[in-house]
C-alpha cells in the first residue's frame, strides 16, 4: 500500500489546468507540477506564473522533468 502522497503532473496549464489544480489544491493535494510551452518560456512575474503560484503549481521547464516529478500525469490540452 502506498503511503506517500500522490505527485500529480499536468501536461498543459491553461484555463482547465488552472481550475483543476486549484480545486485539487483546495481539496488538500500538495506538490502539483505542470508543463506548458508558454509556461516554460514565461519570465518571473508573468501572469501565467502568478496563476501557477496561486493554484499551488510548480511549472516544469520541459516534459522530461514533468515525468520525473509526477506519479500520475493528466493531459489537459486542447484536442
N, C-alpha and C positions, 0 to 999 in steps of 0.2 A: 504494500500500500504506500502510495506517495505521501510524504509528509511536508515537502517543500511547497510553497505557493506556486501556482501556475505562472509562467512567464509568457505573457501574450504579446505577439507581434502583429502589427497591422501593415499590410502591403498597400500603401495608399493612405494619404491623410488629408482628404478633402472634407467636405461637409459631413458625409456619412461617417468617415473615420473619426472625426472630431466628436460628434454626438455619441457614437458608440463608445469611444474611450472615456468620455466624460461620464456617461451613465454607469459604465463598469467601475470607474474610479470611485464615483459616489456610492456605489454598492459595496466598496471595500477592496476591489482588486488593485494591487500596487504593482509597480515595475512594468508598466506597459511601454513598449517600444514601437516605433513606426519608421517606415521608409517611404519617401516620395521624392521623385527627382527634384521638384521645386523646393521641397524642404531641405534637401541636401545642399542646395545652392544658396538658400536664403541666409543673408547675413544676420548677425545678432540684432535684435530689435525689430526684425521684420514681423509683420502681423501673423504670418504662419507660425513663426517661432513663439510668439506670445500666446497664440491659441494652443499650441502644444503644451506649453508650461501650464496654462490654465486647466487643461484636461489631464495633467499629470503624466504627460507622454514625453519620452526622450526620443528625439529624432536621430536616426542612424544615418551614417554617411553613405552607405551602399547596401544592396540586398544581402551580400555575404555576411556583413556584420549583423544585420537583422536576423538572419537564420541562426547565427551563432548565439544570439542573445535570447531567443524565444523557444519555448517548448511547443507552442501552437501558433500558427500564422494564419490569419484571416486575410483574404484578398478583398479589399474594399476599394475597388477601382471601377471605372466606367467600362461597360461591356463592349 
